[in-house]
């Protein structure tokens, strides 16, 4: 799987391949994930695997994009809801803190960082399809609530970045550098609460 970047071809076992690849990538990382093991875990032949993804980077990017898109989809729900702003901020914070604390997120970010120099397109594609999409949807919600007068925000994109960073506080850095293996549910709850309270102190309408 060292061919030039090529288009992904979908087929009957496409989803099956992605699920198998996800397990292998999370366990072994990008470099350690072998084609034979991915095919075995997916229950397909190597020929089938190659027919869908002629380049392992394409397969990894598709797995990473899908996982991060799930978080972005959560942000999209904010735009469609009419619940009080602080309730919706807590909804978002709970999911974001939990995501940053997950094994999946830590492994995906580590792999992207490790491969960024050799395969810069991989990291950029990951960012565009996951974090950037979540940022865009969160910013859209902030603009909507600012227009309603619930929030006082001039730069919605900056506010979205700040909210995400508040949700990363302690959890993401400690997990990324192996300082902690896990955080308790009570800790996660407190971090989400503090993220919302800090954000509200800056941007909540008085």
Number of C-alpha atoms within 10 A of each C-alpha: 14 8 10 10 13 11 11 16 11 11 12 7 14 18 12 16 24 19 14 19 27 24 17 22 23 18 14 13 19 21 12 12 19 17 17 13 15 23 21 16 17 23 15 17 14 15 11 16 25 17 15 19 24 21 19 21 21 20 23 23 20 20 22 27 19 15 19 23 20 14 18 22 14 17 27 19 15 20 18 9 11 9 10 10 18 15 12 19 22 18 17 23 26 20 16 23 23 20 21 21 23 16 15 19 20 18 19 24 17 16 21 23 14 15 17 14 11 9 13 13 15 21 20 15 17 25 18 15 19 21 17 19 19 25 22 18 21 28 22 19 23 26 21 15 18 18 12 10 13 17 19 19 20 12 11 20 19 13 20 21 18 14 22 21 15 20 27 22 16 14 23 21 15 16 19 18 11 10 10 13 12 15 16 8 10 8 12 19 16 13 22 24 16 17 23 23 16 13 17 18 10 12 17 17 13 9
